[in-house]
Amino acid sequence: MSHNTTEVLTGGLVLAAAIGFAVYAGQVAGLSSAGSGYELTASFRSLEGVGVGTDVRLAGVKIGTVTGVDLNAETFRADTRFSVLEGIQVPDDSSVIISSEGLLGGNFVEVMPGGSPYNFEPGDEVLDTQGAVSLISLLVKFVSGSGGDS
């Protein structure tokens, strides 16, 4: 039984590249840092464009990810769980906003820090939230002229 060493080496190289790509993709997606932070919750009127794995940012820097999204059947709001990196202390009067990366970019969760000397503890709920603003509804209001200027 004769094996061609070039084929074996090429197969090994392809396999090593595939494993390297999988490790890199896991690190970029934040899968390797699961458990290295604490979880907070928030409830939004609209969570359009945000799902599990969406970035949580503070001053434009990624400090966590959205870990869970559920519809609250009683309030019809999107109950959201998100992680914050260990060592990042978020003041307990901070607000959480769904922001857009630009006109055609995706949405992300933005933490707007408050000035309180006290910080959120793991499992706390952020009460001051602002949901996503639909670009389509803004354009319809602009085009129809119902901007409320009168």
N, C-alpha and C positions, 0 to 999 in steps of 0.2 A: 504494500500500500504506500504510494508515493504522494507526499504533500508538497505543494509548491510553497516555499518559504515566503515568497513575495506576497502571495494571497493571505497567508497567515499574519504576516506583519501588517499588511494593509487593514485587515479585519480588526486587529488589535488596536491600531491607531484610530480607526473609526469608533470603536467601542470606548476608548479613552476620551476621545473628543465628546462623545455623547454624554458620558458620565460628568465630564467637566462642565458641559453646558447645563445639565440638570442641577448641579450644585450651584452654579452661578444664578440660574433662574430662581432657585429657592431663596438665595440670599437677597436678590433684588426684590422679590415678592414679599420679603419679610417673614418667611416661614421659619427661618433659623432663629429669629429673635422672639419667638412666641414664649410668653412667660417671663420676659425680662422687664415687665412694667406692671402697672395697676389699671384696673378697669373703672370707667365712669359711665353713667347713663344720661340720656337726654331724650326729650320727646319733641318731635317736629310736626308742624302742620303739613309740610310737603318735603319729601326726601328725594325729589326728582333728580336723577343722575348720580345718586349715591347708593352704594351697595357694600356688601362685605368685602373687605380688602382695600376700600377707598382710603386715601391718605388723610390723616389728621395733622394739620399744620398750625404752627404758632410763629408769627413773623415771617412766614414763607418757608420755614424749616419744618421738615417732617418730624413729628414727635410721637406718632402712633398710627394706628389703623382702626377702621371700623371692624368690629368683631361680630356684630349681630344686628339684625334688623327684623322687627316684628310689628304687625299691625295690632294696635290696641282696639279690640272690638267695642269697648265701651265709649272711648273718647274719639275714635276714628283718627288717631294720630299715629305716627311712626315712632315706636319706641326703639331707641338705638343704643347699642353698647359699643364703646370704643376704648382702646387701650392707649395709655400714655406711658412713655418710656420712664423707667425708674430714674430718679434724680431730677425730673422735671416737676416742679411744684407749681400747681395751678391755683391762683387765689380763688376763694370760694364765692366771690362776687363776679366772676368772669362770665362771659356769654359765649355761646357756640352758634356759629352761623354757617349756612351752606353757601359757599362762594364758588365762583366760576373762574376757570383759568384764563378766560378770554371769550371772545365772541363765538369761536368754534371749538374751544377747549372743553374739557370735562369739568365736573364739579368736584369739590373736596370739602372737608369739614374744617372750618377755621376757628381756632380758639382766640377770642379777644380777651386778654387778661384784664382783670380789675385791679383795684388798689388795696384790697383787704390784706391785713397782716396774717389772716388765717387761710389755710389751704384746704382743698378738697381731700378727703380721705378715700381710700379704695372703696368702690361700691356706691359712692355718693351720686346724687342726681343733679345735673346742671339744670336750673329752672329757667334761666334767661336764654331762650333760643330764638332763632329766626330761620324759617324754612327757605327752600329754594324759590327763586323768582323765575317764573316761566318767561323766556325770551319771546315766545310766540304771543303770549297774552300782552306783553308790553308793546310789541309791534302792532298788534291789532288795535290797541288803544291809541297809539300814535297815528296810525293811518285813518282811523275813524274820527279822530279829532276829539275824543272824549277824555282829554287830559285834565279837565276840571279847572280850567283857567278862568271861568266866568265868575 
